Amino acid sequence: MVTSNLRAYALAGAVLASVSSLAIAAPKGDDEGAAKRIAPVARVELAPATAGAAAGSRSGEQIYKSICAACHDSGAANAPKLGDKAAWAARIKLGLDGLVKSAIAGKNAMPPKGGSDANEVEMARVVAFIANKSGASFKEPAAK
């Protein structure tokens, strides 16, 4: 009886040792699979200038739709929504030049130029477009 108990304990110890070594060992060679499993669910990428409109010739509406709408339509990162006159009132008081300067430098969560490749004239166009939809009456600049 003592011998069979010893054999049972020995067998149980061997099973525990093999199971614990399996549980501790990490799978090898699946770094790519692991990276995919822990990757972020989504990513935001700002669109470059469209092929149909060369940089420098885009309207404020074109730039808004391709870049700015991502945040200003939804209010993401506390961006003031297009058309929200109360949210834009104090900003509009800065005037077109003040708003353009702020947009070029970046404001709060908004990166410089809203993350776009717009030049200064295009930035003035898009700022005028947004402000005008939100209660201003700025003149959208023409190409220089």
Order of alpha helices (4+ residues) and beta strands (2+ residues): alpha-alpha-alpha-alpha-alpha-alpha-alpha
